Amino acid sequence: MSRANLVPFLIVLQVVCCMLQVAEAATFNIINGCQFTVWVGVQPNAKLPVLANGGFACASGDKVAVTAPQGWGGRFWGRTDCKFDAAGKGLCVTGDCGNVLHCNGAGGNPPASLAEITLNGSGGLDFYDISLVDGYNLPISMKPIGGTGECGATGCISDLNTKCPEALKFWSGFKVAGCKSACAAFNEPQYCCTGAYNTAATCPPTQYSKAFKAACPTAYSYAYDDATSTFTCKALVYDITFCPPGTA
């Protein structure tokens, strides 16, 4: 190929590659079915881009679309009872990420219900789950729209704040604002699956993780709850809903 033809060819190739990357990007529809504002937090996995500045307010009944590039992975969570000033500084009762509106890559303080996903993982599939490993603060669900593969819906629609074991309750004044994980509440290896308990064989479910699992059968109840909690699909759109239909 001559130099005269090479430049246009490379330009066309670059455009095609860009179009393919866009086509394989995923969209997360963040839906607020709660009767109050949820301040969404977004944290990417290491070395991946921050989406939507890491966080934003989502009013009751709103839907916000967040686009992620192929291969992205990370987590979404809801922050509650937040107050921010005009500069975006403030505080949330649950899920706070450093006293700012835009988390910019920081994670949320437990307890917080998490929606986690890795796009284009092993075998080209997306791996996703709802996790209570960091505790619980809001009902949440996640489901692919269309897609190929098993593509099941997962979530925790029970109000665990009203069912939370006494030792795990996270209080805000006279209100139970969240339900802590046993690891966060007691900080002991048998609950955190650390030290001598850092394998599935040595870290079985506890009475506390069993309570989470009974309330939310498809959600991660503790670190080694993989078998019934990890879902796979290959989809371009995922709905992540706070206070989804059917919430107690």
C-alpha positions in Angstrom: 0.0 0.0 0.0 1.4 3.4 -1.0 2.0 6.2 1.6 -0.8 8.2 -0.2 -3.3 5.4 0.6 -1.9 4.5 4.0 -3.0 7.6 5.8 -6.7 7.4 4.9 -6.7 3.7 5.6 -5.3 4.3 9.1 -7.9 7.0 9.8 -10.7 4.7 8.8 -9.2 1.9 10.9 -9.0 4.3 13.9 -12.7 5.4 13.4 -13.8 1.7 13.2 -11.9 0.9 16.4 -13.5 3.8 18.2 -16.9 2.8 17.0 -16.4 -0.8 18.2 -15.3 0.5 21.6 -18.4 2.7 21.9 -20.6 -0.2 20.8 -19.2 -2.4 23.5 -19.5 0.2 26.3 -22.1 -0.6 28.9 -24.8 1.8 30.3 -25.8 1.6 33.9 -29.3 3.0 34.6 -29.3 4.3 38.2 -32.9 4.3 39.3 -34.2 5.8 42.5 -37.4 4.1 43.6 -37.1 5.4 47.2 -39.3 8.2 48.5 -36.2 10.3 49.2 -33.0 11.5 47.5 -30.2 9.0 47.3 -26.7 10.3 46.7 -25.1 7.7 44.5 -21.4 6.7 45.0 -19.3 5.1 42.2 -15.9 3.6 42.8 -13.8 2.0 40.0 -11.5 -1.0 40.5 -7.8 -0.1 40.6 -6.4 1.9 37.7 -9.8 2.2 35.9 -11.5 5.5 35.1 -13.8 7.2 37.6 -17.4 7.5 36.2 -19.7 10.4 36.8 -17.1 12.1 39.0 -17.6 9.3 41.5 -21.0 10.4 42.7 -24.1 12.5 42.3 -27.6 13.2 43.7 -30.5 11.1 42.4 -33.9 12.5 43.4 -36.8 10.2 44.1 -38.2 8.8 40.9 -35.2 9.8 38.8 -33.2 7.7 36.4 -29.6 8.6 35.6 -27.6 6.9 32.8 -23.9 6.3 33.5 -21.7 4.9 30.6 -18.7 2.7 31.3 -16.0 1.7 28.8 -15.5 -2.0 27.9 -13.5 -3.8 30.6 -14.6 -1.4 33.4 -15.2 -2.8 36.8 -16.3 -1.3 40.1 -19.1 -0.7 42.5 -22.2 1.5 43.0 -23.8 2.3 46.4 -26.4 4.7 47.8 -25.6 7.4 50.4 -28.3 8.5 52.7 -29.2 11.6 54.7 -26.6 13.8 53.0 -26.1 17.5 53.3 -23.7 19.3 51.0 -22.9 23.0 50.5 -22.5 24.8 47.2 -18.9 23.6 46.9 -20.0 19.9 47.3 -18.6 19.5 50.8 -20.7 17.9 53.5 -21.6 14.7 55.2 -23.7 11.6 54.7 -25.0 9.4 57.5 -24.3 6.2 55.6 -22.0 5.5 52.7 -20.0 8.7 53.1 -16.9 9.0 50.9 -14.8 11.6 52.5 -17.3 14.4 53.1 -17.7 15.3 49.5 -20.5 15.0 46.9 -18.2 13.6 44.2 -16.3 10.6 45.6 -13.7 10.8 42.8 -12.6 7.2 43.2 -13.0 6.9 47.0 -15.1 4.1 48.5 -18.0 4.5 50.9 -18.0 4.1 54.7 -19.8 0.9 55.8 -22.5 0.0 56.3 -23.5 0.3 52.6 -25.3 -2.0 50.2 -23.2 -2.5 47.1 -23.8 -3.3 43.4 -20.6 -4.7 42.0 -19.7 -5.6 38.4 -16.7 -6.5 36.2 -17.4 -6.0 32.5 -15.8 -8.4 29.9 -14.2 -10.7 32.5 -13.4 -14.4 32.1 -14.8 -15.9 28.9 -15.9 -12.4 27.8 -18.7 -12.4 30.4 -19.8 -9.7 32.8 -19.7 -10.8 36.5 -22.0 -8.9 38.9 -23.4 -9.2 42.3 -25.2 -7.4 45.2 -23.0 -7.4 48.2 -23.7 -7.0 51.9 -20.1 -7.8 52.9 -19.9 -4.1 53.8 -23.2 -4.2 55.6 -26.6 -2.8 54.5 -28.2 0.6 54.3 -30.7 0.5 51.4 -32.7 -2.0 49.4 -31.0 -2.5 46.0 -31.3 -4.6 42.9 -29.3 -5.1 39.7 -30.4 -6.7 36.5 -29.2 -6.8 32.9 -31.6 -5.6 30.2 -31.4 -8.1 27.3 -28.0 -9.7 26.9 -26.9 -13.3 26.4 -26.1 -15.9 29.0 -27.8 -16.7 32.3 -28.4 -12.9 33.0 -30.3 -13.3 36.2 -31.5 -10.5 38.4 -30.1 -10.1 41.9 -30.8 -7.9 44.8 -31.7 -7.3 48.4 -35.2 -5.9 48.7 -35.8 -6.7 52.3 -35.6 -3.8 54.8 -32.7 -5.2 56.8 -32.6 -2.1 59.0 -35.8 -3.3 60.7 -34.5 -6.9 61.0 -31.0 -6.1 61.9 -29.5 -8.1 64.9 -29.1 -5.8 67.9 -25.3 -6.1 67.9 -25.1 -5.0 64.2 -27.4 -1.9 64.3 -26.0 1.3 63.1 -27.7 4.2 64.8 -28.3 7.8 63.7 -29.9 9.4 66.7 -33.0 7.3 67.5 -33.1 5.8 64.0 -31.5 2.6 62.8 -29.8 3.9 59.6 -27.9 0.8 58.6 -27.0 -2.8 59.5 -23.3 -3.4 60.0 -21.5 -6.5 58.9 -20.3 -8.8 61.7 -16.7 -8.0 60.5 -17.3 -4.2 61.0 -19.1 -4.7 64.3 -16.7 -7.1 66.0 -13.4 -6.9 63.9 -12.6 -10.5 64.6 -10.9 -12.9 62.2 -13.7 -15.4 62.2 -16.1 -12.8 61.0 -13.7 -11.0 58.6 -12.3 -14.2 57.1 -8.7 -13.1 57.8 -5.7 -14.8 59.4 -6.4 -18.4 60.1 -9.9 -18.0 58.7 -8.9 -16.7 55.2 -10.2 -19.6 53.2 -13.7 -20.9 52.4 -13.0 -24.0 54.4 -12.0 -22.2 57.5 -14.5 -19.3 57.3 -18.0 -20.8 57.2 -21.2 -18.8 57.5 -22.0 -17.3 61.0 -25.3 -16.6 62.7 -25.0 -13.1 61.4 -24.3 -13.9 57.8 -27.0 -16.5 57.9 -29.5 -13.8 58.9 -28.4 -11.7 56.0 -28.7 -14.7 53.6 -32.2 -15.5 54.9 -33.4 -12.0 54.2 -31.6 -11.6 50.8 -30.9 -15.1 49.3 -29.2 -13.9 46.1 -26.9 -11.3 47.8 -23.4 -11.8 49.2 -23.8 -12.3 52.9 -20.1 -12.7 53.7 -16.7 -13.0 51.9 -17.0 -16.6 50.8 -20.7 -16.6 49.7 -19.8 -17.1 46.0 -21.9 -20.1 45.0 -25.4 -18.4 45.1 -24.3 -14.8 44.8 -22.2 -14.2 41.6 -24.1 -13.8 38.4 -22.9 -13.7 34.8 -24.2 -12.2 31.6 -23.1 -10.3 28.5 -25.2 -7.2 28.2 -24.9 -3.6 27.2 -27.4 -2.2 29.7 -27.8 -2.8 33.5 -30.5 -1.4 35.7 -29.3 -0.6 39.3 -32.3 0.3 41.4 -32.5 1.6 44.9 -35.7 0.7 46.7 -36.8 -1.5 43.8 -40.5 -2.7 43.4 -41.4 -5.2 46.0 -39.2 -3.5 48.7 -40.7 -4.2 52.1 
